[in-house]
Amino acid sequence: MKVLLSIKPEFAEKIFNGTKKYEFRRSVFKNQNVKTVVVYASSPVQKVMGEFEIESIINHDLNELWDLTKDYSGITKNFFFDYFINKDKGYAIKIKRAKRYN
């Protein structure tokens, strides 16, 4: 099963060039059968760029989540903690294999 996620263009680009191996979310899909994420690059690009396979989904408190993912987060520590403001836990979708569409 596939889902469509809207991702900022700069982060979508990092997913497809291999420098971002985790996509962070405050919440994730409830369906356990989701194996692929279709990447929609939000404004100003506004198009589907490709897809990636999900290796795993990590759910931890924010400090542990950052420690586990920081080397391939594709974002700064400040951006990470600002994104998860007022949350105790967060999700990181680990990217297994990304494929950019033509």
Phi and psi in degrees as a GROMACS rama.xvg file:
@    title "Ramachandran Plot"
@    xaxis  label "Phi"
@    yaxis  label "Psi"
@TYPE xy
-116.567  151.637  LYS-2
-128.498  156.659  VAL-3
-104.884  125.78  LEU-4
-119.576  136.616  LEU-5
-87.3312  125.117  SER-6
-131.322  139.445  ILE-7
-57.9331  139.875  LYS-8
-53.1157  -40.1418  PRO-9
-63.5475  -34.7625  GLU-10
-79.5981  -35.5936  PHE-11
-60.1783  -42.8529  ALA-12
-60.6918  -42.5254  GLU-13
-65.4771  -33.3616  LYS-14
-62.2105  -45.0581  ILE-15
-79.9324  -19.1681  PHE-16
-94.4967  -0.147878  ASN-17
88.2932  4.13689  GLY-18
-89.3587  -14.3672  THR-19
-117.41  112.743  LYS-20
-108.893  3.53155  LYS-21
-135.443  134.451  TYR-22
-109.602  122.39  GLU-23
-92.7398  141.684  PHE-24
-143.378  146.462  ARG-25
-75.3393  -29.6143  ARG-26
-146.479  159.378  SER-27
-127.738  172.083  VAL-28
-63.7656  144.642  PHE-29
-79.7469  -27.7752  LYS-30
-71.1978  119.218  ASN-31
-74.5064  -10.2645  GLN-32
-87.6578  1.31132  ASN-33
-71.9938  121.869  VAL-34
-118.628  -16.7494  LYS-35
-136.088  139.896  THR-36
-112.365  125.534  VAL-37
-89.9577  127.211  VAL-38
-95.9259  115.843  VAL-39
-101.96  116.935  TYR-40
-79.9373  121.24  ALA-41
-71.6957  -171.551  SER-42
-56.417  139.319  SER-43
-90.9895  -3.79841  PRO-44
-69.4635  -52.0456  VAL-45
51.9915  56.7076  GLN-46
-155.436  159.366  LYS-47
-76.739  124.466  VAL-48
-98.9754  -27.1872  MET-49
166.497  -154.554  GLY-50
-151.37  163.47  GLU-51
-142.416  150.835  PHE-52
-83.8369  144.929  GLU-53
-90.4548  122.306  ILE-54
-81.4208  -45.823  GLU-55
-165.191  167.979  SER-56
-123.901  122.213  ILE-57
-100.966  135.497  ILE-58
-131.777  112.701  ASN-59
-145.496  171.309  HIS-60
-64.6581  158.277  ASP-61
-62.6416  -40.478  LEU-62
-63.9757  -43.9667  ASN-63
-68.3291  -39.6757  GLU-64
-61.0689  -43.711  LEU-65
-63.4223  -45.2563  TRP-66
-59.7835  -37.6553  ASP-67
-73.4902  -28.6049  LEU-68
-116.236  -9.58922  THR-69
-56.4188  -34.2788  LYS-70
-66.2138  -27.0154  ASP-71
-128.223  30.9739  TYR-72
-76.2057  -31.061  SER-73
74.6011  7.70308  GLY-74
-138.336  167.341  ILE-75
-84.6285  161.891  THR-76
-60.6847  -42.224  LYS-77
-62.0693  -43.0357  ASN-78
-61.9222  -43.2577  PHE-79
-56.1931  -53.0885  PHE-80
-72.6331  -29.5045  PHE-81
-66.4677  -40.5883  ASP-82
-61.3801  -39.6778  TYR-83
-95.0974  20.3775  PHE-84
-54.0044  138.068  ILE-85
66.9093  17.4524  ASN-86
-116.695  146.119  LYS-87
-92.1553  -31.9572  ASP-88
-129.671  161.707  LYS-89
-145.809  171.449  GLY-90
-117.882  142.723  TYR-91
-126.928  120.212  ALA-92
-89.0813  114.936  ILE-93
-81.9036  126.171  LYS-94
-86.1231  123.052  ILE-95
-86.7442  -53.4946  LYS-96
-150.849  126.101  ARG-97
-106.301  143.225  ALA-98
-133.033  118.068  LYS-99
-85.3345  135.579  ARG-100
-79.3299  155.534  TYR-101
